[in-house]
Amino acid sequence: MCHIVCHVCVLDGDRLAKSTPIDVLLRRDFHITINDKHYTVKSPLDAGMCLLLVVVVVVVVVVVVVVVIVVLVVVVVLLVMQPQQIYEHT
């Protein structure tokens, strides 16, 4: 039977909770210990890249919200104007 013990710590030695999401873990370098063998994992994202990613996500969300609002306004305008046009033609 194989028994694996694994601990994940930030560089200052504090252990991370099991519930820490992987995206949070990958925001900075960390240590991982597997069966008493220690490894240092370099984050693929540095702080600048994390900030850039957050900005891009926020911009995309804002654009999507604006597009949805514009579509809703167009639909409402079309629904309001359509009955008036019907009555004008009869």
C-alpha positions as CSV (number, residue, x, y, z in Angstrom):
1,M,0.0,0.0,0.0
2,C,1.3,3.4,-1.0
3,H,1.0,6.3,1.5
4,I,1.6,9.8,0.2
5,V,2.0,12.8,2.5
6,C,1.9,16.2,0.9
7,H,2.2,19.7,2.4
8,V,2.1,23.0,0.5
9,C,3.6,26.1,2.1
10,V,4.2,29.6,0.9
11,L,7.9,30.7,0.8
12,D,7.8,32.1,4.3
13,G,6.9,28.7,5.7
14,D,3.2,29.1,6.4
15,R,1.2,26.1,5.5
16,L,-1.8,26.6,3.1
17,A,-5.2,25.3,3.8
18,K,-6.5,22.3,1.8
19,S,-9.3,24.5,0.5
20,T,-6.9,27.0,-1.2
21,P,-8.0,27.2,-4.8
22,I,-5.3,26.3,-7.4
23,D,-5.5,29.8,-9.0
24,V,-4.7,31.4,-5.7
25,L,-1.8,29.0,-5.2
26,L,-0.3,29.7,-8.6
27,R,-0.2,33.5,-8.0
28,R,3.2,33.2,-6.3
29,D,6.0,30.8,-5.7
30,F,5.5,28.1,-3.1
31,H,7.1,25.0,-1.5
32,I,5.6,21.6,-1.8
33,T,6.7,18.6,0.3
34,I,5.9,15.1,-0.9
35,N,7.0,12.2,1.4
36,D,9.7,14.3,3.0
37,K,11.1,15.6,-0.4
38,H,11.0,19.4,-0.7
39,Y,10.4,21.2,-4.0
40,T,10.1,24.9,-4.8
41,V,7.5,25.7,-7.4
42,K,7.9,28.8,-9.4
43,S,4.7,30.6,-10.3
44,P,4.0,30.9,-14.0
45,L,2.4,34.2,-13.2
46,D,4.1,37.1,-11.6
47,A,2.3,39.9,-9.8
48,G,2.2,42.1,-12.9
49,M,0.6,39.3,-15.0
50,C,-2.0,38.7,-12.3
51,L,-3.0,42.3,-12.2
52,L,-3.1,42.3,-16.0
53,L,-5.3,39.3,-16.0
54,V,-7.7,40.9,-13.5
55,V,-7.9,44.1,-15.6
56,V,-8.6,42.1,-18.8
57,V,-11.4,40.1,-17.0
58,V,-13.0,43.3,-15.7
59,V,-12.9,44.9,-19.1
60,V,-14.5,41.9,-20.7
61,V,-17.2,41.8,-18.1
62,V,-18.0,45.5,-18.5
63,V,-18.2,45.1,-22.3
64,V,-20.5,42.1,-22.0
65,V,-22.8,44.1,-19.6
66,V,-22.9,47.1,-21.9
67,V,-23.7,44.8,-24.9
68,V,-26.6,43.2,-22.9
69,I,-27.9,46.6,-21.9
70,V,-27.8,47.9,-25.5
71,V,-29.6,44.7,-26.8
72,L,-32.3,45.1,-24.1
73,V,-32.8,48.8,-24.9
74,V,-33.2,47.9,-28.6
75,V,-35.7,45.1,-27.9
76,V,-37.7,47.4,-25.6
77,V,-37.7,50.2,-28.2
78,L,-38.8,47.8,-30.9
79,L,-41.6,46.4,-28.8
80,V,-42.8,49.9,-27.9
81,M,-42.7,51.3,-31.4
82,Q,-44.2,48.2,-33.2
83,P,-47.8,48.7,-32.0
84,Q,-47.7,52.4,-32.9
85,Q,-46.6,51.6,-36.4
86,I,-49.4,49.1,-36.8
87,Y,-52.0,51.6,-35.8
88,E,-50.6,54.3,-38.1
89,H,-50.8,52.1,-41.1
90,T,-54.5,51.1,-40.7
